[in-house]
Amino acid sequence: MNICGCVVHIKPERIAEAETTMASTEGVEVHAKSDDGRLVIVVEDTETRLASEIIMDLHQVPGVISLTLTYHHFEDETAIPRAPLAQSTSTPIGAQFHDQI
């Protein structure tokens, strides 16, 4: 699973159109918009397309000046799930010194 946070700079007069196009694109979520023509979006892999392919296509949306990847997280979904961590029965750090103060 890829999760990509991006900032998109758009011509201010085209922001409404570009926002609508991006919001209707599978794998894209619009999270914030500024008055000067910037959007904060998250792009994720879909079942049919990689996030990187979607990002490349978003560069072609009318009015887009630039699209910058600002955050990326990748997880291998085929990895073996880990067992949950056991509840710790140890004394919290510093607790053993509490009575000595």
PLY file of the C-alpha trace (Angstrom):
ply
format ascii 1.0
element vertex 101
property float x
property float y
property float z
element edge 100
property int vertex1
property int vertex2
end_header
0.00 0.00 0.00
1.32 3.41 -1.00
0.08 6.57 0.66
1.34 9.80 -0.90
0.68 13.26 0.49
1.01 15.98 -2.14
0.68 19.72 -2.55
-0.76 20.80 -5.89
-0.27 24.36 -7.11
-3.05 25.36 -9.51
-3.86 28.54 -11.39
-6.35 30.25 -9.04
-8.91 30.72 -11.80
-8.88 26.94 -12.48
-8.91 25.65 -8.89
-12.62 24.75 -8.75
-12.42 22.69 -11.93
-9.15 21.01 -10.91
-10.45 20.23 -7.42
-13.57 18.59 -8.87
-11.48 16.52 -11.29
-9.09 15.38 -8.56
-11.82 14.62 -6.03
-13.60 12.43 -8.58
-10.42 10.48 -9.40
-10.27 7.04 -7.79
-7.47 6.91 -5.22
-7.40 10.68 -4.64
-8.75 12.58 -1.64
-8.68 16.38 -1.39
-7.99 17.46 2.20
-7.44 21.23 2.04
-7.64 24.19 -0.32
-6.13 27.67 -0.15
-7.33 30.86 -1.81
-4.07 31.22 -3.72
-4.54 28.01 -5.69
-3.06 25.19 -3.62
-4.61 21.85 -2.75
-3.44 19.27 -0.24
-4.27 15.80 -1.52
-3.62 12.19 -0.60
-3.11 9.65 -3.36
-3.28 5.91 -2.69
-2.85 2.81 -4.81
-6.09 1.41 -6.20
-6.78 -2.14 -7.31
-5.96 -1.21 -10.90
-3.42 1.64 -10.66
-0.37 2.59 -8.67
-0.31 5.87 -6.80
2.66 6.95 -8.91
0.61 6.50 -12.11
-2.25 8.53 -10.67
0.16 11.31 -9.63
1.64 11.46 -13.13
-1.87 11.80 -14.59
-2.76 14.57 -12.12
0.04 16.68 -13.63
-2.09 16.82 -16.78
-5.22 18.23 -15.11
-5.94 21.65 -16.70
-4.59 24.47 -14.56
-2.03 22.41 -12.62
1.25 24.29 -12.34
3.08 21.79 -10.13
2.45 18.75 -7.98
4.94 18.00 -5.22
5.19 14.78 -3.22
5.59 15.89 0.41
4.95 12.62 2.27
5.21 8.95 1.34
4.41 5.82 3.31
4.66 2.27 2.01
3.50 -0.95 3.65
3.82 -4.41 2.20
0.28 -5.76 2.48
1.50 -9.31 1.90
3.70 -9.25 4.99
2.83 -11.77 7.66
0.72 -10.11 10.33
2.49 -9.74 13.62
1.03 -11.11 16.82
-0.32 -8.42 19.12
2.11 -7.18 21.72
1.58 -8.77 25.11
0.54 -6.58 28.00
3.62 -5.47 29.88
3.83 -6.50 33.51
7.07 -4.65 34.13
7.34 -1.58 36.30
7.12 1.68 34.36
10.40 3.54 33.91
11.14 5.66 36.94
8.52 3.98 39.16
11.14 1.94 40.98
12.73 5.19 42.17
9.50 6.89 43.24
9.65 5.72 46.87
13.28 6.83 47.17
12.55 10.49 46.44
0 1
1 2
2 3
3 4
4 5
5 6
6 7
7 8
8 9
9 10
10 11
11 12
12 13
13 14
14 15
15 16
16 17
17 18
18 19
19 20
20 21
21 22
22 23
23 24
24 25
25 26
26 27
27 28
28 29
29 30
30 31
31 32
32 33
33 34
34 35
35 36
36 37
37 38
38 39
39 40
40 41
41 42
42 43
43 44
44 45
45 46
46 47
47 48
48 49
49 50
50 51
51 52
52 53
53 54
54 55
55 56
56 57
57 58
58 59
59 60
60 61
61 62
62 63
63 64
64 65
65 66
66 67
67 68
68 69
69 70
70 71
71 72
72 73
73 74
74 75
75 76
76 77
77 78
78 79
79 80
80 81
81 82
82 83
83 84
84 85
85 86
86 87
87 88
88 89
89 90
90 91
91 92
92 93
93 94
94 95
95 96
96 97
97 98
98 99
99 100
